[in-house]
Amino acid sequence: MQPEARRAELADFLRTRRARLRPSEVGLAESRRRRTPGLRREEVALLANIGTTWYTRLEQGLPINVSPDVLDAVARALQLTRDERRHLYILADQPANCPPPAAEEIVSDAVLRVVHAIELFPAIVCGRRFDVLAWNRAAAAFFGDFERADANERNLVWRFFVDAAYRARMRDADCVARKVVAQLRAVAARYPDDPSFAELIGDLRERSGEFRRLWNAHDVLENLEGVKVYDHPVVGELQLDHTTFALAGHADVRMTIYTAAPGSASERKLRELLERDPVAMGV
């Protein structure tokens, strides 16, 4: 990413964060004469205790030097989350511990043994773009046979927005969509020189109006655990906890394990799926 493009991303991020805040949320009086939603630039500057002209230049993507103290002040003024604050630092060209992308993502034998040792619960290893690099038998039974999938189908973001059957398995798919895009946005900022991100994002922007709208919202999120409810085409509804672990020494390569409460109907259904041949089932 060229400096001009990075500054443009920073400007867009600041504008979208400013637009989502109401004056009353930051202790300012509401005004009836606002042509656009959110705070004004001068209000952000006031809250951050910096000059209005300086902040305006920052939001316009002009080349200016930004100190960590000023970034912290802007982050507080815009009420950024921890993930958003980190994203702000990256776009301001002050990344912390952001490793360069590797030419190839390889899952070690040790990690593969861990993945396959997990018998009942689906376990997958994803690369920085959310490409599935490794999976166990339970994951093949639950998500489908990744061995037969092409490169696009192995990418969880692409699959969610392009494969209608896969998306239909997700309860509250609109909420999941927002989180998926926000997570991709957060990771992509750490790899500005990796053309594979631009390729994936460009393809999805062309294929999906929803993705394009969510990408333009410029939300960021780094969620490592949560609960998802699925409607599986074979066994019906399952409620699964998902926990993600960063792999030591591997930049943004993570293992995610989907578990069910002991003795629950969801655990029983996972066992049922394992008793079937996932390749023969074609799911």
N, C-alpha and C positions, 0 to 999 in steps of 0.2 A: 504494500500500500504506500503510495507516494505521500509526502507530507501534506499536500493539498487535499488529498482524499481523506486522510486521517482527520484533518481539521474540519472538513465538511461533515464527517461522522460525528465529531465532537459537537459541532454546532447543532446538528439535528437532534442529538441526544439531549442537549440542554434545552432546546425549544420544546421538545415533547415533555420533559420533566416539568418545565415551567407551566405549560398549558394545563397540566392535570391538577394544579393546586388552586384552591380558592383563597382569596385574601383572608377570609375569616378563619381558615385553617392555620394561618401563620400569625394571627393576632393583628391583622390589618382590617381597616374598615372596608366594607363592600361599597362599590360604586355602581351607579346605574348606567354610566356612560362608558362601558367597556365594549369595544367592537369585537374583541376576540376573547375566548375563554382563558382563564388562568391568570397568573400574575403578570404584571408588566416588568420589563427589564429593569427599570429604575427601582422597582420594589425588591427584586432579587438582590440588586446591588446594595440597597439599604439594609436588607436583612443580613447580607454577608459582610457589611461594613467595608465595601470597596467602591471605587468610583464607577458611576454609571457608564461613562465613556469606555472605561477599560472593560467592563463586563460586556458591553455591546460589541466591542471588537472581538472578544472571545466567542460570543454567540454567532457572530458573522463569519467565523472561520478565518479571521485574519491572523497573520503570523506574529504572535506575541509570546513572550516567555511567561510561564506560569509556575509559581512556587507551590510546594506541598501545602503550606499554610493557607494560601488562597484557595486551593482546591478543596481543602477541608472546610473552609468558610462557605464556599459555594454549595458543597454537599450538604452542610447543615441547613443552609437557607432553603434548599430544594427538598429537604427531608428525604434524602436518598437512603435506600436500604444498604446493608453491607455489600450485597452483590453489585448494586448500582454504583456505590462509591468506588469499588475496585475497577469497575468498567470505566468510570470517569478517569481514573488515573491512567489506565491503559490508553485511552483515546487522547489524553493529554501528553502522551509519549513519556510517561513516567511509570512504566510497568514494574511491578515487583514480582520477582521470581517467575517470569514468563519464559519458559524454555523455547528455543527454536524448534520448529517442526522437524521430525525425523523423516528421512526419505521413505522409509518403510516401517510399518508398525508390525512387530512380531510378538506373538504371545509365547512366553517361555514354556518349556516342558513342565517346570514346577507349577506354573499357574494352570496349565492344562490338566495336570493331575488333580488339582483342587476342584476345578470345574466339573470334571467327570466323577469325582468322589461324591459330589452332591447328587444323590440318586432321585429323591422324590421331588425336589423343588427346582423349577426352571432357573438356570444360571447362564448368563451370557457375559462375554467380554466385548466391550465396544471401544473403538478408536476415537480420536478427537472429533471426527465428524459424525459420530454415532453410527459408524459402520460396524456391523456385527463381525467380530474376528474369530470368536470361538463360542461354543455352546455345548450344553450337555443333552442327554436323551430327553429329559423332561422338557427342556426348552423347545426341542424339535416337535415334541408331542403337543405342546401348548401353542406355540407361535407358528409352527409350520416348519417344513424341512428346509433349513437354510442351505443345505448342500445342493439342492436343486434350484436355488434362487440365483438370479443374476446380480450384478453389482448394485444396481439401483434398489432391488428388492431386499438386499441385505442392509440397506441404510434405513434406520428406523424413522428418521424424519421424512425422507422421501416416501416411504411406504405409508406413513400416516396420512399424508396429504394427497397421495395419488391413488392408493389402493383402497377403494371404497369398502371392500369386504373386510379388510383389516381394521379400518377406522370404525366400522359398525360394531366391532367387538367391544369398543370402549364406551362405558357409561360416562355421561357428562363430557362428551368428546370436545365440546367447545372450550371447556376449561382446560382439558388436556392440550388442546391445540395452542392455547396461549402460553402454557408452560413450556411446551416443546420448542416453540420459536424463541422464547426468552432464553432458554438454555443454550440453543444454538448460537444466538446472538452473543451471549457472554463468552462462549468458547472461541468463536470466530475472531473476536477482537484481539485475542492473544496470538493469533497467527495471521497477521496482516499480509505476509508474503507467501502464503500457501495458496496456490491457484486452485486447489481442489475445493476450497471453501467457496470461492467465487463461482466456480462451475456449478456446484450444488445449489447455491442460493439463486443464481441466475436461472437455472432450470426450474426451480420451484416457483419463482416469481412469475415465470411465463405460464406454468401449468395451473397454478392455484391463485385465484383472486383472494381467497382467505389468507393464504400465506403472505401474499404481497401486503395486505392490509395490516396483518400482525407484525410483519417485519418493519413496516413504516412506523409502527407505534414505538419501536425502539425500547421495549421492555427487556430487562436482563434478570436472570435468575440462575442460581446454582443450587439445585435441590438434590439432596443426597438420599432422602428417604421419604416415604409417604404410603398412602393406601390407594389402590385402584380397584374399581369394580369392572369386571369383564362379562360380556355375554358370549360365551364360547359356542360355536355352531354345533358341537357334539354334546357337551355336558351342561350347557346352560350357564347360569350365573355363578361367578366365583369372585370372592373378595380376597385380594392378595396384598400383603405388605411388600413393598420393594425397598431394598437397602442397597446403596451403591458404595463400593470401596475403591479408593484410588490405589493403583498398584505402584509400589515403591520403585522409583527409578524409571517410570514410564510416564511421560508427559501426557496428561489427560487421557490415558488409557485406563478404563475402569471396569470393574466386575459388578454386575447387578444380580442380586438373588431375590426371587419372588417366593415368599413363604405364606403359608396359611396357618391359622390358629390350630393348635393340636386338638384333634377330635372333631373339628368343624366339618360342615358339609363341603366347604371348598377343599379341604385336605382330602376328603374322600373322593372328590371328583378328580383331583390331580392323580390319585392312585389309579382311578379308572382309566384315565388317559394313558398312563404308563402301561397298562395291560393291553392296549391296542398298538397296532403297528402304525406309527405316525406317517410313514411313507405311503402305506396302502390307504390310509385314511385321506391323504391329500390335504391336510389342514395345517 
